[in-house]
């Protein structure tokens, strides 16, 4: 599993004291439906939120849709935010849940066998550790929607198979199988990318 947690990301960075004060001020403005404060908060967290959305989306267009839907939820549900906890963690959960809403909405367009795949697959580790973050994201986006969702939730966002099963309305066995197959697909994609890298020398 990658060193991620539910309140951070792969490149979390430290939030400076100045930025923290800025966030508090912007959140106060957003609660008053100040459009300028909303715009500034959006710009401040755009990169962080997009880094989450791209992992769950097949392309940039879908990622932008998820991002905008997510920020709409942020602004309309801001009164539910507990300011004793990091805003980044709350924003992260909103974006993940919005991405999963998008996944469930599009479920009818996916192949059922791709979603409810209970056939056994050998658990494999290491493919994600062999890649840089940006390279990993590119390969994740090529996974099927079902595999991509489970891989993100388990390997990157730190959810358990039991939690994933409840979130995606699948069995624990399906979650485990999809994770193993996602890793197998990533491993194959990694091999192929390495072959392609060296084609110019052959």
KAWOSUL-V298029 format. One record per pair of residues at least 24 apart in sequence whose C-alpha atoms are under 7 Angstrom apart, sorted by the first residue. I is the first residue (numbers start at 1). J is the second residue. D is the distance in Angstrom with one decimal. If there is no record, write none. Layout:
# KAWOSUL-V298029
i->[I/I]
j->[J/J]
d->[D/D]
This chain:
# KAWOSUL-V298029
i->[1/1/2/2/4/4/4/5/5/6/6/6/7/7/7/8/30/31/31/49/49/52/53/53/55/55/55/55/56/56/56/57/58/58/66/66/67/69/70/70/70/114/115/116/117/117/117/118/118/118/119/120/121/121/121/122/123/124/124/124/127/127/127/139/143/147/147/147/148/150/150/150/151/151]
j->[155/156/155/156/156/157/158/157/158/89/157/158/88/89/92/89/75/78/79/92/95/95/95/99/137/140/141/152/99/148/149/141/141/142/98/99/95/98/94/95/98/146/146/174/174/177/178/173/174/177/177/177/177/180/181/180/180/180/183/184/183/186/187/186/182/178/179/182/182/175/178/179/179/182]
d->[5.0/7.0/6.1/5.9/5.7/6.2/6.9/5.8/5.9/6.6/5.6/6.5/6.6/4.1/7.0/6.7/6.8/6.6/6.9/6.9/6.8/6.9/6.7/6.7/6.0/6.6/6.2/7.0/6.2/6.5/6.2/6.3/5.2/6.8/6.3/5.8/6.9/7.0/6.2/5.2/5.6/6.3/5.2/6.2/5.7/6.8/6.9/6.2/4.9/6.0/6.7/6.1/5.9/5.9/6.4/6.3/4.9/6.1/6.3/6.9/6.5/6.4/5.3/6.6/6.9/5.3/6.3/5.1/6.9/6.4/6.6/5.9/5.4/6.4]
